[in-house]
Amino acid sequence: MDLRDYFRILRRSWILVVSVSLAGVLIGGSASVLTKPSYTAETQLFVAIQGSGSIQELQQGNTFSQARVQSYVKTVDSPIVLQPAIDALGLTVTPEELSGRVTASTDPNTVLINISVSDSSPVQSAALAQAVASSLIKAVDHLEQPKAGGTSPVSLSIIKPASAPTSPSAPNTRLNLLLGLLAGLALGIGGAILRAAMDNRIRGEADLRRVTDAPLLGGIAFDHDATKKPLLTQAAPQSPRAESFRQLRTNLQFANFSGRAQTVLITSSLPGEGKSTTATNLAIAVAQAGQSVCLIDADLRRPMVSEYLGLDRNVGLTTLLVGEADVNDVLQPWGSDNLFVLTSGRIPPNPSELLGSAPMKQLIARLEQSFDMIIIDAPPLLPVTDAAVLSQHVGGIIVVAGSQKLRAQDLQKSLTMLEMVDASVLGIVLNRIPIKGPDAYAYGYYSYGSSSSIEDVQYGARRTPKSQSLYGASDGDSDFDRILKDERGRRAVVHPRSHRD
């Protein structure tokens, strides 16, 4: 993964990172509040060698004292120094307990000894520091006294008496908050990366590219109202969802510029990814562009097209396949455009056999003579074999992938299944993509009421007002749509209704 991948992961899991970071700050603050304050008092001693004061003796004494200072520092936390201090203050602690609160150090190349003592009372800490310093002076004087008698050649004196501190040395609230923030931030980032490594769902184009190189025909913007209003005609003309289907229509025209895939099958890997709504709305969008479209509900297990469009499904595809009716008798017009719908009909006990039969192949061939495009809503690939069987009769397949829901291995299985039957995959459609965020579709979307559509951005086209539309194109068509429409207008198209007359 490169830097952009890590940035995308952080954007996806920013709530987790922020939450864990705030939790770290809260823990650091709580630790500061719950920790009992501690005060530290300090004192400083000077080590000198007693001599006649000649230059040679001074040099020798200075070298000697620097060599001995380290030994005196080690002596501070010994019982010989701490016990007299305890006795002088009348404390009930042991030298071992007191040694954990006493710290002695020395600066390099100096004869200074620093002693600091921590206690819950500022006055007590100062008294302890002073008592330990005085006890050290006596202990060194005793230890350095010559065996033959006489005075010690080493003299320790206090040059910085201990004073009661005015503020606690611990807890350090700022430090605890900073450490809590850094720890929480590290845990949050680590959790986000681990979550991304374990999460194999398809969320956006970057995840899709790790599974397949198939073209991405478009991304359908997520809309909270899509459940109640699934149709393109029920959305605002310039809404992100409407723009998504117009973009899908235009990209499909590019992918199928030669026109060989006149019949397009739309399927998905699993149920609930939005294949039926995608097929229905794509048919509406293509019909709005002036083409004659036949929408076939070939999902003979859970048909949904008739419910979305409000049509009767008792007589439909299965009625034709068993020879009980003619295609002209069951095609149902919908809307004001050239959109005709062939509903599923009664649900049969053998859907795969019907969809793979010769009558189904003959039906598609007959419809291709009358319509510019045929869009088939097929069952999902993984639960049943209907779509794989039906793929042998169509010119191209579009696989709908439900963003945030479909897992990478399921999409890989679906594409492998289509590859095994030598199906022609035109591309992938990502459904339920967020409008904003790291997984938003790359082209972006305009807001409601915008004067330009996504196709204007993609191809540099400027929308022609409806009163000035060219070639009879409906409002919302791109320049590319108008060119194709004008070219199709030059060839003879048999209208479905001519078969009824």
PLY file of the C-alpha trace (Angstrom):
ply
format ascii 1.0
element vertex 501
property float x
property float y
property float z
element edge 500
property int vertex1
property int vertex2
end_header
0.00 0.00 0.00
1.16 3.51 -0.76
0.59 6.70 1.20
-2.78 7.32 -0.46
-4.04 3.94 0.71
-3.10 4.71 4.31
-4.74 8.11 4.03
-7.90 6.46 2.68
-7.87 4.01 5.59
-7.62 6.85 8.09
-10.47 8.72 6.41
-12.63 5.61 6.55
-11.89 5.01 10.23
-11.50 8.58 11.42
-14.23 8.07 14.01
-12.30 5.15 15.49
-9.02 7.10 15.52
-10.61 10.17 17.12
-12.54 8.09 19.66
-9.48 6.14 20.79
-7.40 9.32 20.93
-10.00 11.04 23.09
-10.17 7.95 25.28
-6.39 8.17 25.73
-6.67 11.84 26.72
-9.47 10.93 29.15
-7.39 8.17 30.72
-4.41 10.51 31.05
-6.59 13.18 32.66
-8.20 10.65 34.99
-4.79 9.39 36.04
-3.77 12.95 36.89
-6.93 13.55 38.92
-6.81 10.24 40.79
-3.07 10.35 41.54
-2.19 11.78 44.92
0.00 14.90 44.56
3.69 14.48 45.38
6.13 17.26 46.32
9.88 17.17 45.71
12.42 19.16 47.71
16.05 19.50 46.64
19.34 20.30 48.33
22.91 20.51 47.08
26.24 19.70 48.72
29.83 20.66 47.91
32.69 18.22 48.37
36.09 19.70 49.31
39.51 18.32 50.30
41.18 19.84 53.32
44.86 20.71 52.71
47.52 23.37 53.06
46.26 25.17 50.01
49.28 24.83 47.73
48.65 24.57 44.01
49.86 20.99 43.83
47.68 19.94 46.78
44.67 21.71 45.33
45.07 19.89 42.02
45.47 16.56 43.75
42.53 17.31 46.03
40.25 18.26 43.17
41.05 15.03 41.31
40.57 13.04 44.49
37.21 14.65 45.34
35.81 14.11 41.81
36.76 10.45 42.06
35.10 10.12 45.45
31.89 11.99 44.62
30.40 8.99 42.76
30.92 6.86 45.83
29.17 9.40 48.04
26.21 9.49 45.64
25.88 5.70 45.95
26.03 6.02 49.71
22.99 8.33 49.99
20.36 5.56 49.81
22.19 3.26 52.21
20.99 2.62 55.77
24.06 4.33 57.19
22.70 7.61 55.80
18.94 7.09 55.87
18.52 5.56 59.31
19.94 8.60 61.17
17.64 10.84 59.10
14.64 8.68 60.05
15.59 8.78 63.70
16.11 12.55 63.62
12.59 13.15 62.26
10.93 10.39 64.26
9.53 8.60 61.24
8.13 5.06 61.23
9.39 4.06 57.78
12.32 1.76 57.10
15.47 2.77 55.17
14.34 0.52 52.29
10.99 2.33 52.05
12.62 5.75 52.25
15.27 4.93 49.65
12.55 4.73 46.96
11.74 8.41 47.56
15.36 9.66 47.71
17.38 10.43 44.60
21.04 11.46 44.51
23.03 12.58 41.49
26.10 14.54 40.50
27.00 16.67 37.53
29.93 15.42 35.40
33.36 16.91 36.20
32.03 18.64 39.32
32.18 18.01 43.06
28.49 18.83 43.60
25.99 16.31 44.95
22.26 16.86 44.35
19.77 15.22 46.70
16.00 15.27 46.12
13.30 13.74 48.30
9.61 13.25 47.39
6.74 13.21 49.84
3.02 13.88 49.93
3.71 16.90 52.17
5.85 19.78 50.89
7.15 20.57 54.41
7.97 16.94 55.09
9.86 16.62 51.79
12.02 19.62 52.67
12.70 18.28 56.16
13.66 14.87 54.77
16.01 16.38 52.17
17.73 18.46 54.85
17.99 15.50 57.22
19.44 13.21 54.54
22.02 15.85 53.56
23.10 16.33 57.18
23.27 12.57 57.69
25.44 12.20 54.57
27.89 14.78 55.88
28.28 12.86 59.12
28.54 9.50 57.38
31.26 10.68 54.99
33.16 12.31 57.83
33.05 9.00 59.69
33.94 6.88 56.69
36.86 9.08 55.56
38.36 9.50 59.04
41.94 8.05 59.13
42.40 4.93 61.24
45.44 6.48 62.86
43.27 9.26 64.15
42.79 12.81 63.19
40.26 14.66 61.06
38.76 13.53 57.74
40.50 14.92 54.66
37.09 15.33 52.99
34.65 18.03 53.91
30.98 18.18 52.74
28.95 21.31 53.15
25.40 22.26 52.16
25.42 25.08 49.62
21.67 24.94 48.77
19.41 24.29 51.75
16.13 22.47 51.06
12.95 24.54 51.00
9.30 23.48 50.90
8.10 23.35 47.24
5.10 25.48 46.33
3.69 23.18 43.61
3.53 19.40 43.28
6.09 17.66 41.09
3.66 14.85 40.30
1.35 14.18 38.65
2.36 16.14 35.56
-1.06 16.79 34.05
0.21 18.17 30.76
2.58 15.27 30.27
-0.11 12.72 31.13
-2.55 14.30 28.68
0.08 14.37 25.95
1.11 10.77 26.58
-2.56 9.72 26.63
-3.17 11.50 23.33
-0.11 9.96 21.66
-0.93 6.49 22.99
-4.55 6.79 21.91
-3.56 8.11 18.49
-1.13 5.22 17.99
-3.72 2.66 19.08
-6.38 4.28 16.90
-4.18 4.28 13.80
-3.09 0.72 14.51
-6.71 -0.33 14.98
-7.72 1.37 11.73
-4.97 -0.40 9.78
-5.84 -3.75 11.40
-9.50 -3.19 10.68
-8.75 -2.41 7.04
-6.53 -5.50 6.75
-9.28 -7.75 8.12
-12.14 -6.05 6.27
-12.37 -7.40 2.72
-15.59 -5.67 1.74
-15.80 -3.67 -1.47
-16.16 -0.04 -0.40
-14.94 1.91 -3.40
-13.02 1.87 -6.64
-9.69 1.22 -4.89
-11.04 -2.00 -3.34
-12.55 -3.02 -6.67
-9.23 -2.65 -8.44
-7.64 -5.16 -6.07
-10.13 -7.78 -7.31
-10.57 -7.12 -11.02
-9.46 -4.92 -13.89
-12.96 -4.91 -15.41
-14.13 -1.40 -16.39
-16.03 0.56 -13.78
-19.06 1.79 -15.70
-20.36 3.97 -12.93
-21.13 4.46 -9.28
-24.70 4.85 -8.04
-24.88 7.47 -5.33
-26.38 6.40 -2.02
-29.78 7.93 -1.28
-31.70 7.44 1.95
-34.98 7.84 0.07
-34.15 5.13 -2.49
-36.00 2.48 -0.48
-39.26 4.42 -0.61
-38.61 6.03 -4.00
-36.45 3.60 -6.00
-37.22 4.92 -9.49
-35.18 7.48 -11.38
-38.34 9.43 -12.19
-39.09 9.81 -8.48
-35.80 11.58 -7.76
-34.99 15.22 -8.39
-33.67 15.75 -11.94
-30.30 17.02 -10.73
-29.98 14.80 -7.68
-26.79 12.75 -7.28
-28.75 9.54 -7.80
-30.26 10.75 -11.07
-26.87 11.96 -12.28
-25.41 8.54 -11.44
-27.77 6.71 -13.81
-27.27 9.26 -16.58
-23.53 8.77 -16.22
-24.00 4.98 -16.29
-26.05 5.32 -19.47
-23.34 7.39 -21.15
-20.49 5.12 -20.03
-22.41 2.08 -21.25
-22.71 3.70 -24.68
-18.94 4.13 -24.72
-18.34 0.54 -23.57
-20.74 -0.71 -26.26
-19.97 1.82 -28.99
-19.91 -0.89 -31.67
-23.45 -1.90 -30.71
-22.63 -5.62 -30.58
-24.05 -5.96 -27.07
-27.61 -5.02 -27.92
-28.92 -7.19 -25.10
-27.42 -6.42 -21.69
-27.88 -8.67 -18.68
-27.62 -7.10 -15.25
-26.84 -9.30 -12.29
-24.99 -9.28 -8.97
-23.09 -11.67 -6.75
-25.59 -11.83 -3.89
-29.17 -10.73 -3.25
-29.76 -7.22 -1.98
-27.03 -5.43 -3.93
-29.47 -3.37 -6.01
-29.39 -5.13 -9.38
-33.16 -4.82 -9.97
-33.26 -1.09 -9.24
-30.14 -0.61 -11.37
-31.67 -2.50 -14.29
-34.98 -0.63 -14.00
-33.46 2.82 -13.71
-30.93 2.16 -16.45
-33.78 1.19 -18.76
-35.61 4.41 -17.86
-32.46 6.50 -18.43
-31.81 4.91 -21.83
-35.45 5.41 -22.83
-35.25 9.06 -21.79
-32.37 9.44 -24.22
-34.75 8.59 -27.08
-33.98 4.91 -27.60
-36.54 2.13 -27.62
-35.89 -0.16 -24.68
-37.30 -3.49 -23.56
-36.85 -4.34 -19.89
-37.17 -8.04 -19.09
-37.61 -9.30 -15.54
-35.79 -12.63 -15.77
-35.46 -13.04 -12.02
-37.93 -15.91 -11.85
-37.30 -16.49 -8.16
-37.74 -13.05 -6.61
-39.13 -10.76 -9.34
-39.11 -7.07 -8.36
-39.43 -5.05 -11.58
-43.23 -5.28 -11.63
-43.41 -3.98 -8.06
-41.13 -1.03 -8.82
-43.05 -0.06 -11.95
-46.52 -0.94 -10.68
-47.25 -3.49 -13.42
-49.09 -6.80 -13.48
-46.72 -9.79 -13.47
-49.24 -12.62 -13.73
-48.63 -12.77 -17.49
-45.06 -12.26 -18.67
-41.83 -14.04 -19.52
-42.80 -17.49 -18.31
-46.07 -17.21 -20.21
-44.10 -16.68 -23.43
-41.57 -19.43 -22.75
-44.27 -22.07 -22.29
-46.02 -20.89 -25.46
-49.24 -19.60 -23.89
-49.04 -16.09 -25.43
-47.29 -13.97 -28.03
-44.72 -11.33 -27.14
-46.94 -8.56 -28.54
-49.65 -9.56 -26.08
-47.56 -9.39 -22.92
-45.28 -6.38 -23.49
-46.46 -3.54 -21.25
-45.60 0.09 -22.09
-44.44 2.25 -19.22
-44.09 6.01 -19.05
-44.09 8.49 -21.90
-40.88 7.20 -23.50
-40.26 4.12 -25.63
-39.93 1.79 -22.65
-41.67 -1.58 -22.75
-41.56 -4.06 -19.89
-41.79 -7.83 -19.99
-42.58 -8.89 -16.43
-41.63 -12.26 -15.00
-45.00 -13.97 -15.16
-45.84 -16.79 -12.79
-42.88 -18.19 -10.85
-41.97 -21.61 -12.30
-40.45 -24.62 -10.53
-37.59 -24.81 -13.07
-36.24 -21.27 -13.70
-32.79 -22.35 -14.94
-34.20 -24.70 -17.55
-36.59 -22.05 -18.88
-33.93 -19.34 -19.10
-31.50 -21.63 -20.89
-34.06 -22.98 -23.33
-34.27 -22.40 -27.07
-37.50 -20.34 -26.75
-35.62 -17.87 -24.53
-32.88 -17.50 -27.13
-35.48 -17.03 -29.88
-37.33 -14.45 -27.80
-34.21 -12.33 -27.33
-33.40 -12.55 -31.04
-36.91 -11.40 -31.93
-36.82 -8.51 -29.48
-33.43 -7.37 -30.82
-35.09 -6.79 -34.18
-37.56 -4.33 -32.64
-35.68 -2.52 -29.88
-32.52 -0.48 -29.70
-31.58 -2.06 -26.39
-32.80 -4.95 -24.27
-32.02 -4.91 -20.55
-32.50 -8.12 -18.58
-32.74 -8.25 -14.80
-31.27 -11.65 -13.86
-30.93 -13.44 -10.50
-27.68 -13.16 -8.52
-24.80 -15.37 -9.61
-23.71 -17.15 -6.46
-26.97 -18.54 -5.04
-28.31 -19.90 -8.35
-27.06 -20.63 -11.88
-29.81 -18.72 -13.73
-27.63 -15.74 -14.65
-24.75 -17.92 -15.85
-27.13 -19.91 -18.05
-28.78 -16.78 -19.42
-25.40 -15.17 -20.15
-25.07 -17.42 -23.22
-27.95 -15.59 -24.92
-26.88 -11.97 -24.34
-24.24 -9.68 -25.80
-22.85 -8.32 -22.53
-23.14 -8.51 -18.76
-23.05 -5.79 -16.14
-22.27 -6.91 -12.58
-23.69 -4.74 -9.80
-21.53 -4.66 -6.66
-23.12 -3.40 -3.47
-20.68 -1.03 -1.78
-20.11 -1.64 1.94
-21.85 -5.03 1.63
-20.17 -7.24 -0.96
-16.97 -9.02 0.01
-14.02 -9.27 -2.32
-14.03 -13.06 -2.43
-17.71 -13.12 -3.46
-17.09 -10.74 -6.34
-14.06 -12.80 -7.39
-16.18 -15.97 -7.39
-18.84 -14.29 -9.54
-16.37 -13.04 -12.11
-14.65 -16.42 -12.21
-18.00 -18.08 -12.81
-18.72 -15.76 -15.73
-15.24 -16.34 -17.12
-15.78 -20.09 -17.02
-18.89 -19.82 -19.21
-17.07 -17.41 -21.55
-19.46 -14.54 -20.80
-18.70 -11.01 -22.00
-18.49 -8.69 -18.98
-18.99 -5.08 -20.04
-18.08 -3.74 -16.62
-18.93 -3.25 -12.96
-21.41 -0.88 -11.36
-20.77 0.12 -7.77
-24.05 0.69 -5.98
-24.79 2.67 -2.80
-21.57 4.67 -3.01
-21.38 7.63 -0.60
-21.50 11.09 -2.15
-18.60 12.32 -0.04
-15.67 10.72 1.71
-12.76 8.47 0.75
-14.98 6.02 -1.14
-16.95 8.57 -3.15
-16.95 8.02 -6.90
-13.96 9.66 -8.56
-15.91 12.10 -10.75
-17.89 13.60 -7.90
-21.46 14.83 -7.98
-23.30 18.12 -8.13
-25.85 19.05 -5.52
-29.58 19.36 -5.99
-30.56 22.11 -8.35
-27.18 22.31 -10.06
-27.28 23.57 -13.61
-24.72 21.02 -14.84
-24.69 17.27 -14.70
-21.87 14.84 -14.24
-21.76 14.21 -17.98
-21.05 17.90 -18.54
-18.02 17.61 -16.28
-16.82 14.39 -17.86
-17.10 15.34 -21.51
-17.07 19.12 -21.39
-20.62 19.34 -22.75
-22.90 22.25 -21.95
-26.52 21.33 -21.44
-28.94 22.67 -24.06
-32.18 24.09 -22.64
-35.20 21.90 -23.23
-36.73 24.45 -25.59
-33.55 24.33 -27.71
-32.77 20.59 -27.52
-31.34 19.07 -30.69
-32.52 16.00 -32.58
-35.48 15.66 -30.25
-33.21 14.83 -27.32
-34.82 15.04 -23.92
-33.55 17.45 -21.34
-30.58 15.94 -19.53
-28.91 14.28 -22.54
-25.21 14.76 -23.14
-23.72 15.67 -26.52
-22.62 12.07 -26.92
-26.20 10.90 -26.36
-27.43 13.28 -29.07
-24.80 12.07 -31.57
-25.76 8.45 -31.01
-29.44 9.34 -31.19
-28.99 11.16 -34.46
-27.04 8.24 -35.90
-29.68 5.74 -34.79
-32.36 7.92 -36.33
-30.89 7.20 -39.76
-31.57 3.48 -39.51
-34.99 1.88 -39.61
-36.26 0.70 -36.22
-39.36 -1.44 -36.04
-41.52 -0.12 -33.21
-42.94 -2.87 -31.02
-46.44 -1.60 -31.55
-46.15 -2.33 -35.29
-46.27 -6.01 -34.44
-49.60 -5.59 -32.76
-51.29 -3.94 -35.72
0 1
1 2
2 3
3 4
4 5
5 6
6 7
7 8
8 9
9 10
10 11
11 12
12 13
13 14
14 15
15 16
16 17
17 18
18 19
19 20
20 21
21 22
22 23
23 24
24 25
25 26
26 27
27 28
28 29
29 30
30 31
31 32
32 33
33 34
34 35
35 36
36 37
37 38
38 39
39 40
40 41
41 42
42 43
43 44
44 45
45 46
46 47
47 48
48 49
49 50
50 51
51 52
52 53
53 54
54 55
55 56
56 57
57 58
58 59
59 60
60 61
61 62
62 63
63 64
64 65
65 66
66 67
67 68
68 69
69 70
70 71
71 72
72 73
73 74
74 75
75 76
76 77
77 78
78 79
79 80
80 81
81 82
82 83
83 84
84 85
85 86
86 87
87 88
88 89
89 90
90 91
91 92
92 93
93 94
94 95
95 96
96 97
97 98
98 99
99 100
100 101
101 102
102 103
103 104
104 105
105 106
106 107
107 108
108 109
109 110
110 111
111 112
112 113
113 114
114 115
115 116
116 117
117 118
118 119
119 120
120 121
121 122
122 123
123 124
124 125
125 126
126 127
127 128
128 129
129 130
130 131
131 132
132 133
133 134
134 135
135 136
136 137
137 138
138 139
139 140
140 141
141 142
142 143
143 144
144 145
145 146
146 147
147 148
148 149
149 150
150 151
151 152
152 153
153 154
154 155
155 156
156 157
157 158
158 159
159 160
160 161
161 162
162 163
163 164
164 165
165 166
166 167
167 168
168 169
169 170
170 171
171 172
172 173
173 174
174 175
175 176
176 177
177 178
178 179
179 180
180 181
181 182
182 183
183 184
184 185
185 186
186 187
187 188
188 189
189 190
190 191
191 192
192 193
193 194
194 195
195 196
196 197
197 198
198 199
199 200
200 201
201 202
202 203
203 204
204 205
205 206
206 207
207 208
208 209
209 210
210 211
211 212
212 213
213 214
214 215
215 216
216 217
217 218
218 219
219 220
220 221
221 222
222 223
223 224
224 225
225 226
226 227
227 228
228 229
229 230
230 231
231 232
232 233
233 234
234 235
235 236
236 237
237 238
238 239
239 240
240 241
241 242
242 243
243 244
244 245
245 246
246 247
247 248
248 249
249 250
250 251
251 252
252 253
253 254
254 255
255 256
256 257
257 258
258 259
259 260
260 261
261 262
262 263
263 264
264 265
265 266
266 267
267 268
268 269
269 270
270 271
271 272
272 273
273 274
274 275
275 276
276 277
277 278
278 279
279 280
280 281
281 282
282 283
283 284
284 285
285 286
286 287
287 288
288 289
289 290
290 291
291 292
292 293
293 294
294 295
295 296
296 297
297 298
298 299
299 300
300 301
301 302
302 303
303 304
304 305
305 306
306 307
307 308
308 309
309 310
310 311
311 312
312 313
313 314
314 315
315 316
316 317
317 318
318 319
319 320
320 321
321 322
322 323
323 324
324 325
325 326
326 327
327 328
328 329
329 330
330 331
331 332
332 333
333 334
334 335
335 336
336 337
337 338
338 339
339 340
340 341
341 342
342 343
343 344
344 345
345 346
346 347
347 348
348 349
349 350
350 351
351 352
352 353
353 354
354 355
355 356
356 357
357 358
358 359
359 360
360 361
361 362
362 363
363 364
364 365
365 366
366 367
367 368
368 369
369 370
370 371
371 372
372 373
373 374
374 375
375 376
376 377
377 378
378 379
379 380
380 381
381 382
382 383
383 384
384 385
385 386
386 387
387 388
388 389
389 390
390 391
391 392
392 393
393 394
394 395
395 396
396 397
397 398
398 399
399 400
400 401
401 402
402 403
403 404
404 405
405 406
406 407
407 408
408 409
409 410
410 411
411 412
412 413
413 414
414 415
415 416
416 417
417 418
418 419
419 420
420 421
421 422
422 423
423 424
424 425
425 426
426 427
427 428
428 429
429 430
430 431
431 432
432 433
433 434
434 435
435 436
436 437
437 438
438 439
439 440
440 441
441 442
442 443
443 444
444 445
445 446
446 447
447 448
448 449
449 450
450 451
451 452
452 453
453 454
454 455
455 456
456 457
457 458
458 459
459 460
460 461
461 462
462 463
463 464
464 465
465 466
466 467
467 468
468 469
469 470
470 471
471 472
472 473
473 474
474 475
475 476
476 477
477 478
478 479
479 480
480 481
481 482
482 483
483 484
484 485
485 486
486 487
487 488
488 489
489 490
490 491
491 492
492 493
493 494
494 495
495 496
496 497
497 498
498 499
499 500
